[in-house]
Amino acid sequence: MKKDLLELQKYIYAHRGYHDKPVVPENSIPAFKRAIDRGWGAELDVHIIKDGSLVVFHDSDLKRCTGEEGILENLTLDEVKRLRLEGTDECIPTFDEVLELFENTTPLIIELKNYGGNHRALTEAVVKRLKTYKGLYCIESFDPRVVKDYKELSPETVRGQLSCNFFKDGEGLPLWQKLMLTPMLMNPITKPDFAAYKFEDRGNLFLKLSILFGAKEVSWTISNKADFDTCMRLGIIPIFERFDPEA
């Protein structure tokens, strides 16, 4: 097991920061500050946009979190910074802004969100930025191409394969993708250090096989204390949301 993974598993992780809608939006600077103040790590989502900037936001579609029409990847940074998160005054943060908060504090689980075949450009940009970052982090993605790219470009970095039961949650995905992604069939090639699986779907045989062959288990998104306690009892790294697991 990589040394960084041994350190990463000492923390719990607030999903998209410790947000509290509608007052504190997900993936916002206040949400990340709240996680740091509690001594928690955070999970976040990174995109590369039209001008090559890296920004922290979950969806490519802007509608849910900004109320605006459009695709994030089609915008420049100036255009992104004019948007507001979930009816508040908060802007979409850049990756640099979030890294400045977390450097030398608590760790990050960084999900790479590719769009329209830009997985290589995204991975290259994130690898380049993190070369000078002094904080503790790992990366993850639902797309095994990203995990493979990162393995090639930065093999020492802790990498994770995200997955779930796409036969339940993969609306719009073609059957071949569901058949490939649900059992993480690319893992023998990408060799992730951890498997981040949806908690409700963790009975998946292929997840158990991944763990058997050395991948650490991570569960998302934990929404109640009982599931959180199960993770802690089983040694699973929890990514939780919208409750205080230490209360």
Sequence and secondary structure as in RCSB ss.txt:
>XXXX:A:sequence
MKKDLLELQKYIYAHRGYHDKPVVPENSIPAFKRAIDRGWGAELDVHIIKDGSLVVFHDSDLKRCTGEEGILENL
TLDEVKRLRLEGTDECIPTFDEVLELFENTTPLIIELKNYGGNHRALTEAVVKRLKTYKGLYCIESFDPRVVKDY
KELSPETVRGQLSCNFFKDGEGLPLWQKLMLTPMLMNPITKPDFAAYKFEDRGNLFLKLSILFGAKEVSWTISNK
ADFDTCMRLGIIPIFERFDPEA
>XXXX:A:secstr
  HHHHHHTTS EEETSS BTTTB TTSHHHHHHHHHHT EEEEEEEE TTS EEE S SBSHHHHS  SBGGGS
 HHHHHT  STTSS    BHHHHHHHHTTSS EEEEE   TT HHHHHHHHHHHHTT  S EEEEES HHHHHHH
HHH TTS EEEEE  HHHH TT  HHHHHHHTTTTTHHHH  SEEEEEGGGTT HHHHHHHHTT EEEEEEE SH
HHHHHHHHHT EEEE SS TT 
